[in-house]
Amino acid sequence: MKLCVIEGDGIGREVIPAAVEVLRAVVSDLTIVTAEAGFETFEQQGISLPEETVECALACGAVLFGAASSPSYPVEGYYSPIVKLRRTLNAFANLRPVRYLPVPAARPGVDLLVVRENTEDLYVGHEHTENEGQTGIAEKVITRDATERVARLSYELAQRTHREKVTIVHKANVLPQSDGLFRRVALEVAQDYPQILTDELLIDTAAYWMVKDPLRFDLILTSNMYGDILSDMAAAWGGGIGLAPSLSVGANIAIAEPMHGSAPDIAGQGIANPTAAILSVAMLLRHTWLLPEKAQQIQDAVYATLEEGGHTADIYSESAISTQQFTESVLSHL
């Protein structure tokens, strides 16, 4: 097995080595190839996602990506490297599970999966300004092909993992040509899986239920931006974004990435929570390398560490342990 490791920016340089250390503990025949991407790479090389990094990802077939700093203002020539990498590699579906973990903010019983179309919607980056910069315009792109493949993957995944319900989330009442297309195609695919219950919600109603009762959800199928927002909301019920893993998948490619950002305010202090990165490599083991027993070993070790009170500062500030101490605890449970 080969893995292209991109630490990225900020705390990515701390949590990704921790995840690699845990992965090596359960997989002996692992080859690591390192590559660069992120805002620091852009500042050094003038490009945020070098061609060599894309080639590394393609050659390995599996990627572990830390985090990238993306400024909230225009920087000429800069683009989000993770968004670009997903689209370049055609990693068309982003899987974001949220399960109860033994930490203070988590809600018992929560076990849901957000499947997010990963290549289209407003995130295609078709933006421009008019009226001398006084009007900003963004283009929303939804296609039948992209919707059908992510919908089919969602139902196949639900079937394989014994999930009983898929909730299609959209805003077709306001956006009938874009979200309406997403809804129609997803419902067409649903007809091929009559054994799985299908329902649908408008995005604002789905957000309401995510806050009120996340146990309502089993698997959520939605478009790019809605999935980004809903999965971040859902992460609160699993203990926070610092504990939330994800996996972007496509034909012969997978990108494991923690949901959190680069957290520049704590970068370099050795206090970042590596849980999301560690659980992301567990997703690689389960869904890409088809080693569910190894994945479960890692999940159980993380759970045991948290259950015995091994908390980084983002979870519990008193008696907090460091990134390395957390990693060592997980390794001891393995």
C-alpha positions in Angstrom: 0.0 0.0 0.0 1.2 3.5 -0.9 0.1 6.7 0.7 0.8 10.3 -0.5 1.1 12.4 2.7 0.5 16.2 2.4 0.8 17.9 5.8 -0.3 21.3 4.5 -0.4 24.3 6.7 -0.7 25.1 10.5 -1.6 22.2 12.7 -1.6 19.9 9.7 2.1 19.6 10.3 1.4 18.2 13.8 -1.7 16.0 13.4 -0.7 14.3 10.2 2.5 12.8 11.5 0.5 11.6 14.5 -2.0 9.8 12.2 0.8 8.3 10.1 2.4 7.0 13.3 -0.9 5.3 14.3 -1.4 3.9 10.8 2.1 2.4 10.7 1.3 0.6 14.0 -1.4 -1.5 12.3 -0.1 -1.7 8.7 3.4 -3.1 8.1 3.5 -2.9 4.3 3.0 0.8 4.0 5.0 3.1 1.7 4.8 6.8 2.6 5.5 9.4 -0.1 5.5 13.1 1.0 4.3 16.0 -1.1 3.6 19.7 -0.6 0.4 21.9 -0.9 -1.1 24.8 0.9 -0.7 28.5 1.4 2.9 28.2 2.6 3.7 26.3 -0.6 2.0 29.1 -2.6 4.2 31.7 -0.8 7.3 29.6 -1.5 6.6 28.3 -5.0 3.9 30.6 -6.4 1.4 27.7 -6.6 -0.7 26.1 -3.9 -1.0 22.6 -5.6 2.2 21.8 -7.5 1.9 19.3 -10.4 4.4 17.0 -8.6 1.8 16.7 -5.8 -1.0 15.7 -8.2 1.3 13.1 -9.8 2.2 11.7 -6.3 -1.5 11.4 -5.5 -2.3 9.6 -8.7 0.7 7.3 -8.4 -0.3 6.3 -4.8 -4.1 6.2 -5.3 -4.5 7.3 -1.6 -3.8 10.7 0.0 -3.7 11.9 3.6 -4.2 15.7 3.5 -3.7 17.8 6.7 -5.1 21.3 6.3 -4.7 24.4 4.1 -4.9 28.0 5.1 -7.2 29.9 2.7 -7.5 33.7 3.2 -11.0 35.2 3.2 -9.9 37.8 0.7 -8.7 37.6 -2.9 -5.0 36.6 -3.3 -4.0 36.8 -7.0 -3.0 33.3 -8.2 -4.1 31.4 -5.1 -6.8 28.8 -5.0 -7.8 26.2 -2.4 -5.5 23.3 -2.9 -7.8 20.7 -1.4 -10.8 21.8 -3.6 -8.5 21.8 -6.6 -7.1 18.3 -5.7 -10.6 16.8 -5.3 -11.7 18.1 -8.7 -8.5 17.2 -10.4 -8.6 13.7 -9.1 -12.3 13.5 -9.6 -12.9 12.5 -6.0 -16.6 13.1 -6.5 -18.0 12.0 -3.1 -17.1 13.3 0.4 -18.0 11.0 3.2 -18.3 12.6 6.6 -19.4 10.3 9.5 -20.4 11.6 12.9 -20.6 9.1 15.8 -20.8 9.5 19.5 -17.4 9.7 21.2 -17.0 9.9 25.0 -16.3 13.6 25.3 -18.4 16.2 27.1 -20.1 17.9 24.1 -21.1 14.7 22.3 -24.6 13.3 22.1 -25.2 9.6 22.9 -26.8 7.6 20.1 -25.7 9.8 17.2 -24.5 7.8 14.2 -25.0 9.5 10.9 -23.2 9.9 7.6 -23.2 13.0 5.3 -22.4 12.1 1.7 -21.6 15.3 -0.1 -21.2 15.8 -3.9 -17.6 17.0 -4.1 -17.0 18.6 -7.5 -19.8 21.0 -8.4 -22.2 23.5 -6.9 -21.0 27.0 -6.0 -17.5 25.6 -5.2 -16.6 25.3 -8.9 -15.1 28.8 -8.5 -17.0 30.5 -11.3 -17.0 34.0 -9.8 -16.7 37.5 -11.1 -17.5 41.1 -10.3 -19.5 43.7 -12.2 -20.3 47.3 -11.8 -16.7 48.2 -11.0 -16.5 45.7 -8.2 -19.7 46.6 -6.6 -21.6 43.4 -7.6 -20.2 39.9 -6.9 -21.6 37.0 -9.0 -21.1 33.2 -8.4 -22.3 30.5 -10.7 -24.0 27.3 -9.2 -23.4 24.2 -11.4 -25.3 21.0 -11.0 -25.2 18.2 -13.6 -27.1 15.0 -14.0 -23.9 12.8 -14.3 -22.3 14.1 -11.1 -25.6 13.8 -9.2 -26.3 10.3 -10.4 -22.9 8.9 -9.5 -22.9 10.4 -6.0 -26.5 9.3 -5.4 -25.7 5.7 -6.5 -22.6 5.6 -4.3 -24.7 6.8 -1.4 -27.3 4.0 -1.8 -24.6 1.4 -2.4 -22.9 2.6 0.8 -26.1 2.6 2.8 -26.7 -1.0 1.6 -23.2 -2.2 2.4 -23.1 -0.6 5.9 -26.7 -1.5 6.8 -28.0 2.0 7.0 -31.8 2.0 6.6 -32.6 5.6 5.4 -31.3 8.1 3.0 -32.4 11.8 3.3 -32.0 13.9 0.2 -31.4 17.5 1.1 -31.9 20.4 -1.4 -33.6 23.8 -1.9 -35.5 22.9 -5.1 -38.5 25.1 -4.1 -36.3 28.2 -4.7 -33.7 26.8 -7.2 -35.8 24.5 -9.4 -33.2 24.3 -12.3 -30.2 23.4 -10.2 -31.3 21.9 -6.9 -34.4 20.7 -8.7 -32.2 18.7 -11.0 -30.3 17.3 -8.0 -33.5 16.3 -6.3 -35.0 14.6 -9.5 -31.9 12.6 -10.3 -31.4 11.5 -6.7 -35.0 10.3 -6.5 -34.6 8.4 -9.7 -31.7 6.5 -8.3 -33.6 5.9 -5.1 -36.1 3.8 -7.1 -33.4 1.2 -7.7 -33.1 0.6 -3.9 -36.6 0.0 -2.7 -35.3 -1.7 0.4 -33.9 1.6 1.7 -36.2 4.2 3.0 -35.9 7.6 1.2 -37.1 10.9 2.4 -36.2 14.5 1.5 -35.8 17.8 3.3 -35.2 21.4 2.3 -31.8 22.6 3.5 -33.2 25.0 6.1 -35.5 22.3 7.5 -32.6 19.9 7.6 -30.5 22.4 9.5 -33.4 22.8 12.0 -33.6 19.0 12.6 -29.8 18.7 12.8 -29.9 21.1 15.8 -33.1 19.8 17.3 -32.7 16.0 16.9 -29.7 14.6 15.0 -31.0 11.1 15.7 -33.5 11.7 12.9 -30.7 11.2 10.3 -29.0 8.0 9.1 -27.4 8.9 5.8 -27.7 12.4 4.2 -27.2 12.8 0.5 -26.7 16.4 -0.6 -24.8 18.8 -2.8 -21.4 20.4 -2.2 -22.1 23.5 -0.1 -25.1 22.2 1.8 -23.0 19.1 2.7 -20.1 21.2 3.9 -22.4 23.2 6.2 -24.5 20.3 7.5 -21.5 18.1 8.2 -19.9 20.9 10.3 -23.2 21.2 12.2 -23.3 17.5 12.7 -19.7 17.4 14.0 -20.9 19.3 17.1 -22.8 16.2 18.2 -19.7 14.0 17.8 -17.7 16.3 20.1 -16.5 19.0 17.7 -14.8 19.5 14.4 -11.4 18.6 15.9 -12.7 15.0 16.2 -14.4 14.8 12.8 -12.8 12.7 10.0 -13.7 12.6 6.3 -12.8 10.7 3.1 -13.2 11.9 -0.5 -13.5 9.1 -2.9 -13.6 8.6 -6.7 -12.6 6.0 -9.2 -9.2 4.5 -8.0 -8.6 7.5 -5.7 -9.2 8.4 -2.0 -8.3 11.5 0.0 -8.4 11.2 3.8 -8.6 14.6 5.5 -9.7 15.8 8.9 -12.6 18.3 8.7 -10.9 21.0 10.7 -8.8 23.8 9.3 -5.2 24.8 9.8 -5.9 26.6 13.2 -3.0 29.1 12.9 -3.8 30.4 16.4 -2.5 27.2 18.0 -0.1 25.9 15.3 3.3 25.0 16.6 2.3 24.6 20.2 1.9 20.9 20.2 -1.7 21.0 21.6 -3.7 20.2 18.5 -6.2 17.4 18.6 -5.1 14.6 16.2 -8.4 12.6 16.6 -9.9 13.7 13.3 -6.7 12.9 11.4 -6.3 9.5 13.1 -10.0 8.6 12.4 -9.5 9.7 8.8 -6.8 7.1 8.2 -9.2 4.6 9.8 -11.7 5.5 7.0 -9.0 4.9 4.4 -8.5 1.4 5.9 -12.2 0.7 6.0 -13.4 2.1 2.6 -10.3 2.1 0.4 -8.0 -0.6 1.4 -10.9 -2.8 2.6 -9.3 -3.6 6.0 -12.3 -3.1 8.3 -10.7 -5.0 11.2 -7.6 -2.7 11.2 -9.9 0.4 11.0 -11.9 -0.9 14.0 -8.7 -1.3 16.0 -7.9 2.3 15.5 -11.4 3.5 16.3 -11.5 1.4 19.4 -8.1 2.8 20.5 -9.2 6.4 20.0 -12.4 5.7 21.9 -10.5 4.1 24.8 -8.1 7.0 25.0 -11.0 9.5 25.2 -13.0 7.4 27.6 -10.2 7.3 30.1 -9.9 11.1 30.0 -7.2 11.6 27.4 -8.3 15.0 26.3 -6.5 17.8 24.4 -7.2 21.4 25.3 -10.0 21.9 22.7 -12.0 19.3 24.6 -11.2 20.0 28.2 -8.7 22.7 29.1 -8.0 21.4 32.7 -5.4 18.6 32.7 -5.1 18.7 29.0 -2.6 16.5 27.3 -0.4 17.3 24.2 -0.8 16.0 20.7 2.1 13.6 21.2 0.7 12.3 24.6 -2.7 11.7 22.9 -1.0 9.8 20.1 1.1 7.7 22.5 -2.1 6.8 24.4 -3.8 5.6 21.2 -0.7 3.6 20.4 -0.7 2.0 23.8 -4.3 0.9 23.4 -3.4 -0.6 20.0 
